[in-house]
Amino acid sequence: MLNNQIDIWVKSKIMKHTTQGTYLAISAADRWLNCTPSARLEATFPRNESAFSSEGTYAHELAALLIRQFLKDGSSDLDLAMSHPWYSEEHHKEVIAGVLEYVDIVTTQIDLAPSEIHLVETKIDISKYVPERRCILDFASLAPAEINIYDLKFGRGVRVYVKDNSQLKYYALAALGLHQTLFPKKRKITINCHIVQPRMDHYEMATYTLGELTKWARSKRSKTKAALEGRGALKVGTWCQFCRAAPECQALKNSLDSFKGEDAELMSDATLVKLYKLIPILSPWLKKVKDHMRDKAAAGYKYEGLKLAVGRSRRVFVEPDDVIAFLRDQGYDDSDFLIIKLFGIGAAEKLLTDDFGLLDPFIEKQQGPPTLVPVDSSALSSAEMDFMI
């Protein structure tokens, strides 16, 4: 019954499009390979540019500018950033440290193999595996027996892992296609996929062979075809977090319905565990539902039984600097109205850079509160941690 309801909802939302492949974004491959109707459903929702995505675009473009400059003359001129349309002093300070960390990793690769073919923010055809699609490689180096692919992840909310990452595997396949054109007789190739997530201090690498990647691609053909046609069952998972269709998704709603039918007044341990495992998926989803409905209502949409109320007002200083000057003119001491607070350790590290180690005597790593995780998680249990101590 639930599957029939979902099928009806999918068919009601999917629109006819002339160019199927354009809806299969390689960056969302984990999503549409697991939940095949999702790509077509997302196409029915507007793509809104957020401050986070703008910041990520700026970081990628700045990194590409610096790497191209390095390839040209061996330098990385930060003044290039000031010509970017998104540049501001505030954004520059926030972004530059992470970008430089990524650029340093990439330029080290270039120094190690200067004779290799280097690709910077390069579009490569991948239509052999995903029809009518090209992907953009942040950076790749190609040698006769080895390919290195570097992907910059500038977010700091969700850690991105390289293992079993469909996006990186498609990038590798795209690079392999170009490699086979440049080195047609080379059959034994090592492909290294790197994820660099500087603002989470996260760096990982996975290595594949030509055979492993082509076997993986063959195994995804039926899923890709289903995603192109908008067929298949909706499937709930961590990939739902950034899906534009999530606020109206029946499958996410039905994951709550699955808890109905228990006779006891209190939930059993088994039910609590099942619910606990869904919290990372359902918690952000409920916020997406709230924001989605509010935005539609603000645009004029009417929900029966709901109305758009005026938001809570709060008083703010329009020009804080003018307020400070005024209070000083009135004879008040700075200690009367200014709160001095030590900046965070991350900000200290950015300020001191190589001298940050001088603060080591003043820093201790405090253990956070314990959290429940699945038994197959790599995280240490409290008992294991006590044993190590």
N, C-alpha and C positions, 0 to 999 in steps of 0.2 A: 504493500500500500504506500509506504513512504517513498519507495523508488518511483512509483507512478506519479506521485505528487511532484517529486523533483524533476522528472522528465517533462511534465506539463509546464513547470516554471522555466526550465531551460529553453523549451521551444517558444515560450512566450517572450523571452528576452533576446534570443538570438536573432539578428537581422541578417538579411542576405547581403553579401559583399562580393564584389567582383574579383578582388585580389586577396586570396586566402592567406598566402604566406606572410603578408604584412602584419598580421595579428599575432604572429608567433615571435615575440621579442626574445632574443637569445638570453638576455639578462633575467628573464622570467622562466627559463627552461625548466628549472626544478618544479615550478608551479604547474605548467601545462603538461608536463610529463606525468605528474602524479594526479592532477585533476584536469582531465583532458577538455572539458567544456569551458574552463576558466578563461582562456584567451579570447574566445568569441564573446563571452559574457562581459568581460572587461571592456570590450570595444563599444559597448552600449553606454558606458559611463564616461564622463569627461575626464581628461587628464589634467589635473591641476598642478601647476608648478608651485612648490613649497620653498621656504627659505632654505631648508636642508638640501633639496635637490639643486637649487641655485648655487649653494656653497660647494656642493660636490662637483658641479660643472666647472666652477671657477678653479677649484683645486686641480682637476684633470687638465684644464687648458693651460694653467700656469705651469704644471709639471711638464707638459708637452713643450712649451716654450723654452723652459730651462734645459731640457734634454736635447732639443734640436740645437740650441746655442752651444751646448757642450760638444755635440758631434761636429759642429761647424768649426769651432776654434778652441775647444778645451776649457771654456769658461762657462759659468752660469750667472748671468747678470740679473740680479733681483730687480733692477730698474724696469725690466720688461713687464713686470707685474703691474706697474703703474699705468700702463697703456690699456689694460683690460677694462672693458666697460663696467664690470661688476666691482672694480677696485674701490676700496675705501680703506683708510688707515685702520679702522676697527677690524674689518674683515681680513686685511692683510696680516695683522698681528696674530689673529686666531688661526689662520690657515697655514701661514708660511712654515712653521715648525714641522707640521706633518708632511707638507709637500717636500721640504728639503730632505727629510728622512727617506722618503720614497726615491727621490732623485739620486740621493747618495748610493742607495742600493743598486739602482739601474746603471749609474755611471761606473760603479765598480765592475759590473758585468761587462760594460763596454771596454774598460781598461784591460780586463782579463783577456778579451778576444777582440781587439780592434779591427781585425780583418773580416769579421763576420758581417752578414747583412743585417742591418738594424732597422726596425720598423717602429715608428712613433705615431700613435693615434691613427692607425691605418685601417681603412675599410677593406675587408677581404670577403670574397664570395664564399657562401656556405650552402648554396642552393642544392648541392648534391645530397645534403642531409636534411635541410629544412628549406622547402621550396620558396623561391623568390626572396631569400634573405641574405643579407650581408651582416657581418659583425665587425665591431671596431676593437682592435687590439690596442691596449694602452701602450704596451711596449713588447717587442719580440726581437730576439736575435736568432738568426738562422745560420748554421754551419752544416757542412756535408753530413756529419754524423750526429748532430745534436740541435735541438730547438729549445730555447728558453722563452717562456711567456710570463710576463709580469702584469698582474691585474691590481690596480690601486682601488682599495675600498676605503672611502673617506668617512664613512659613518662611525659613530661612537656609541650606538645604542645596541646593535646586534652584532655579535662576533660571527664572522663568515669563515667557514672552514673549507679547505681545499679538497679534502677527501670526499669522493663521490659527488663532487660539485659538477652538475651538468653543464652550467655555463662555461666553466673552464675546459671541460672536455670538448665542447663544441668549438671553443677558441683554438684548442689544440688541433682539432680536425681541419679547421680553416687554414691554420698555419701549415699543416701537413700538405694540403692541396697545393699551396704556393711552393712549398719545399720540393714536391715531386716535379713541379715545372722547372725549377732552378737546378735540381740535382736528380734527373730522371732515372739514373742507374743506381741510386742509393736505396737500399732496402732495409738495412739495419740502422734504425734511428732511435735515439733516446729523446723523449719529450719531457721536459721539466716544467711544471706549472707552478707558479709562485703567486701567493696572495699576500699583499702588503697592506695592513690596516694600521697605519701609524698612530692614530689617536686612541687605539686600544692596545698599543704595544704588542701587536699580533702579527707574526710572520710565519708562513707555512709553505712547504713545498711538497708536491707529489710528483712521482716519476712514472711515466707510462711508456709502453712500446707501441709501435705501429699496429701490431696485431691486437693488443688489448683495446685500443681505441676503435679500430674498425669493427671488432666484435661487439663492443658496446653500442656503436652506432646502429649496427644491424638489429640489435635487440630492442631498439627504440623506434623502429620504423612504424610498427602498428600504432604505437602511442602517438607518434607525430602525425600520422594520417588521421587518427581520431581527433586530435586537437585541431587540425586544419578544418575538419568538417563539423566541429563542435559536438562530437558524439561522446558517449561514455558517461560514467557515473561521476557525480561530484564527490570529491574526497576531501575530508577535513584533515588538516595537518599544519605544521609550522609555516608552510608556504602560504597560508591564508593571510598572514600578517600584512602584506603589502598589496593584496588583491583589491582592485577598485570595486569589484562586485560584492565584496564581503559584507557590506552593511545590509544587503537585501538577500543574502545567500540562504536558501532553504536548508542546505545541508548543515550549516552551522547552527541554525535554529533547531533542526532535528536532533543534533547532538545533545541538546538539553532535554528533548522529548524522550530520549532513550532512558532517562532516569524514572520515568513514570511507571506505575504498576506495582511498586513494592508495598506490601501490606503493613509493615511495621511503622510505628510512629517516628522512630529514629532511624537514621541511615546506618547500614552495616559498615564494618570496616572495609569490605570489598568495594562498596559503593563510594565511600569516602576516597579511597585510593584512586578509583576510576575518575572521580570528579577532580581530584587534586592534579592528576596528570593533564587534565584539560584546561587548567587555569592559565598556562602560558598562551593558549590559543584563544580562550573565551574572554579573558580579561581585556586585551586590546581590541577584540572584536566588538564588545559592548560599547567601548568608547567610540569606535568607528561608526556604530549604529547611531549613537547620540549625536555625533558631529554631522553625520550625513543628513539626518532628519532636520536638524537645526538649520543647516545651510539651505536645504530645499524649502523650508518654511520661510526663511529670510528672503528667498527669491520669489515668494508668492504662492508656494504650494500649500494646500489646505489638508491637514490630517484631521479626520473626524475624532472629536473628543479632546483635541489638543489646540492650544493657541500659542502664539509667539509673545512672550512676556518681555517687558523691558529689563535689561540686565541690571545687576546691582551696581550702583555708582560708587566711586571712591574718589577722594580728594588727592590730587597729586600736584607737586610743584612743576610748573611749566618750564621754568629756567632755573635749575638748581644753583648754577654759578651766580646768578643775580641775587638769589636768596642769601647765599653765603656772604656776598659783598655787602648786602644791606645789613645783615646781622652784625658784621664786623664794624660797619659805620655806626651802628647803634651802641657800640662799646662792649658787645659780648665777646667772650673769649672762645677760641675754636673748640676747646674742650667742653663748652656748654652745649654745643649743637652738632659736633662732628663725632662720629664713631670710628675709631681706628681699629682695623681688623687685619691680622696677618693674612697674606694671600695663601692660596693652596699650594701643595707640594708640586703639582703639575705645572702651575704658573712659575714657581721658583726654578724648576728644572729648565723651563724655556728661557728664563732670564739669565741664569748663571751658565747654562750650557756645559762647557767642559769643566767649569769650577763647581758644578753641583755637588760633587763628592765631598766638598768642604763642609756640607751640612749633615753628613752622615752621623756624626755624634749626637745630633739633635733629633734624629728620626728613629722611630721604632715601628715595626709592622704589627698592628693590633689585629687579633683574630676577630672576625665578624661573627654575628650570631649564627648558629647552625641552621641548615635548611634541609628539607626533605627532598631527596632525589631518587629516581628509580635505582634498583639494586644493581643493574648492569652499567650504571654511570661510572666514569673514570674518577669522579670526585672521591676524596678520602672520607671514610666514615669517622665519627668522633672517636671510636675505639682505636682505629688505625692511627689517627693523629696523636692520640695519647701515647700510643706505643712508640711512635717516632720521637716524641719529646722525651 
